Amino acid sequence: LWAERFTNLKKLGILPKDLIASPSNPAIPKWEKLSPELQKQLARDMEVYAAMIEYMDMSIGKVIQYLKDKNLYDNTLIVFISDNGPNGALAS
């Protein structure tokens, strides 16, 4: 998936066409090398994270719509700061 996204970003002109991908981090094990139990746990973590992002997106949309409805949008600065940090699932 990462390689596909990297290629698409180059096709879209977001990344230079001659950009070479950095090598993967050898400290991070390959998905296929993980036990089925750990794969299941990490997949669940990704599902929860995706749900959080979807909820956040919906909520930000509500704030923006409110500002537009109240004619405040053009005079509002929205700053979004996030630090989701690592979940430490593979930390030793």
N, C-alpha and C positions, 0 to 999 in steps of 0.2 A: 504494500500500500504506500509506504514511504517513497519507494522508487517511482511509482506511478504518479504520485503528487509532485515529486521533484521534476519529472519529465513534463508534466502539464504546466507547471509554473514557468518552465523554460519556453514552452510553446506559446504561452500567453504573453511572453515578454517581461514577466515580472522578475525573472532571473536571467542573467546573461546566458546566451545559448552555449557558450564555451565553458561555463562553470562546471567544475568537476566536484562531485559529491565527496564530502569528507568520509573517511572510513568509519565504520560502526565502532562503538566503544567496546573493547574486548572485555571490560568488567561487567557488561550487561549480557546475561546469557540469552541465547537464541530461544524464541518462543517454542520451537519444536523440541528443544532440549529440556523444557520444564516438565515436571510431573503433571498428569492430568488434573490432580487436585489443585496444584498451584495455578494452572491455566484457568481452571474454573473460578478460583478466588480472584485472580487478576481480571478476568473477564467481567466478573460482577463489579469489581471496583470501577472498571471503565463504564459499565452501564450506569452506575450511580453518578459518576462524574458527568456523563452525557446528560442525565436528567437534571443535574444541577445547572448545567450550561443552558439547557432548554428553558428552565424556569427563570433563570436570570435574564435571558433574552426576552422572554414574555414580559417580565416585570419592567425592564428598561423600556420596552415598547409602550407600556402603560404610562410610565412617567413622561415619555416624549409626547404621547397623545394628549395627556393632561395639559402639558405646557402649551401645546398647539391650540387646544380648545380654549385656553385662558389667555391666548395671545401673548404668552410669555416666552415662547420658544426662541424667537429671534434675539432676545435679550438675555439668554441664559447660557452660561458656560457649563458644560457637563464634563466632569473629570472622572475617569474610571481608573482605579488602581487595584491591582490584584496580585497576590502572591500565593498561589496554590501550593507551591513547594513540593518536594518529593513526598510520596506516601511511605517511603521506607520499607516497602513490601519485600524488596530483594536485599535489604541491608543485612550485612553479616555481623 
